[in-house]
């Protein structure tokens, strides 16, 4: 097997740069065999009572909690997440599995319809084999967000995880197998991008979900559309953080630091564009600068570390290049902007102001520890700036007047808006965006409405009047 195939999936510690382990890809007939196995498994899995499928998820949630420390250490090793945040991700992923174990059977139950004569109802039927293409920044959470609702519904899954977190990918496959999922129900695929297209083309595969970049998402959506198959995309974001008053400004600044710096800023729903009314702007910028400069880089597996590395050297170099070009275009660099002089993929926490249309940081997503703060005159200007983006994933509004916060939140063009809290996630709330941030919804009951046949069953008495048929 060639070195190129061996190195496509590799665990590389971003804190040290060390290549820990490499994993071979599969291709051709091996991929076809995995698809066929998943399809064969679907025939039996869909016939099992929904309560039995839910029980597998509950056992998986229990195993995830038992293996919490090992899973967290794996996440930290592969993509540099602070160990405390990695443990939190394990807890969140387990809560999603438990949520669908508890609520999935009810979500899948037949839904009666109110009709004048006879009976009518909707049944939720699984579609079949689904492909999930997953990112590296939340190696467990973003997989179970896809897996939980679809497994309890009765679909079977092929999961192509990111190339930099193969150990996390294998750990999930092992976890579902140990929880009682039969062979083929959940299958990890170490495959190339070209093989992804072949998988989507297979008549045995019935849909595709991707969380990742716009480029990858457009390719998956195009391929799925060409094959008349449903798709779901969760792509980039440039979430706004709107500050409407100076009440409790210390808390607001603290929320801004955590909202921007969670996962070292490598989150689609991280707060990235801070829009602040003029009279509070200077105090907010000063506070945010202090908060960013207080972060201490170090070993992400050490609980005392508050700034971890980015996921890779390439990610660090790309972010620094975006910042450098934005400053050359006329923005003000308040703090940061450089690599940290130490081993590992570290970038200084960065704060930019004076960013205007045409500059890179105005239109592009900054995926790392870099924030942009804008000064606006009033509420209407804040909303206009918030909506002047190709993205529409999440956002947040901070103000003491909750009614005012609600009013502004409803004017922001995104899939999600939180008031007095940075954009976040939990099992019982729908997650997804609009514009170039993608389409479809995951989590909550809506997570079981994407890859499902909502089939109508209509029953009339044998002597019912025959009516015309419309097509």
Phi, psi and omega in degrees: 000138185288157177297326180299316179292324182291328188266357182296328176239112185213140172273111179239119182289112183288348177280328182244341186082002183284132171278114187273317184199146177240153185227137181284149172277163167247160181203169173056238185296330177296320177293315179302321179295320179296319178296315180296321178296318179296321179293318177298319180296324181300322182302323180272320184299319182293335181275346178290143178305142183302330179294327177289320176296320178296325180295327176297318178296321180294320176294322178297320178297318179296317179295324179297319178293319179296324184262018188308310186293318179297317180296317180297317180296324178295315178301313181297318179298317190277324184230007170083011180297140175304139189299324177296321177290326178295318177297321177297324177295320177298315179299317180296315180298318179296322180294326178292316177299317179295322180300314180284332173297320182280320190254342183303314179302321178293320178296329183272355184293154177300143182246110181291147178246145182276109180233157184286327186226140177070217186219147175210142177202162176254134173247145179259110181247141177292156180272323183140222181281130178241146174256130174244124177252116194246153181265177184266343194284336172225081192298335178259308187304313186286340174283312183290337174300326176275318188286317187306300183294326184283327177291318180290331177291329179119001173286160172246154195234138167247123187241117173260105182273170180293150184295339184267358180230055181292327179294321176297319179299313181292325179297322178291317178300316178296320182298314180293323177296315179294334178281353176110007176289125180296161178305133179093348180285320175226115185233126173279137178239116169268089185229162179279171177297324178296322179292331177301317179298319179296322179296315179298324180292337184299132178295346179278344181264131190249358179182166182217140177234137178224134167242121184168214186280161176298318181300312179294321181296318180295325179291317179294317180297317179298316182294317179295317179297320179300329181262010179058045181238144180291151176220160177225132181233130168238108190247212186287172178208157173222067191298137176273154176225097188265126180250114187258346178207174182260009178295133178052047185297329179299316177295319181299316178296319177300320177294325179294318179296312181292323179294328179275324192261354176304135182059033183054034178079005185263065179219138179298328181258016173297146174293125185235325181245112183261117185247115191233133176298145190309316188290343179249359189299308185299316179295322180294313180300317180297317180293318179295320178300314179300317181296319180291317183289343179281347182288140185245120178287153178173194180294119182294343177277357178265124182299339182280344181288136178243354175225113180266175175284163168287174189291338183198164175299320181297319179298319179295315180295320180297317181295314179300323178294318177300315180295313182301314182292324179296319178293320177297332179279357174121358179287159177263128176268104182284319178200154174081212176099356185235166168292148175274135186283078178194161177298153178103166186273059184264141173230139178298139170303130193236141177230123180245141171229174179067024178279132184232164177307139182100338176278151184301317184288347178285319187258333187267153173283130174263106188262079182164193187280064181220127182242149176239128179246133180244143175260130178228158186278325186202182183299316181297320178295324178297316180294318180299317179292319179303321184274354180274068183208146175285347182263160178201055182271285180228186178179170179213153180230131181241122173192155182287329180277102185297323179297320177295318177299318178297317181298315180290320179303320182288346178267348183275132187270080178215171177281340184212140172221132176250143178251124180065030174198139175300153178309131182220198184207148172204160191301325187266011178242135180293147184229126177165171187227187177229186182054222182278008173272000174112195181206160183093166180227140174244166181068171185057194177294332181295336178296341177258017180246006184267311184244067186214148170264105177275083189274132176276131170244121183239123183239126178235155177294156184296343180255018181295149178295134178276131184244167177295158182249128176252141184237000000 
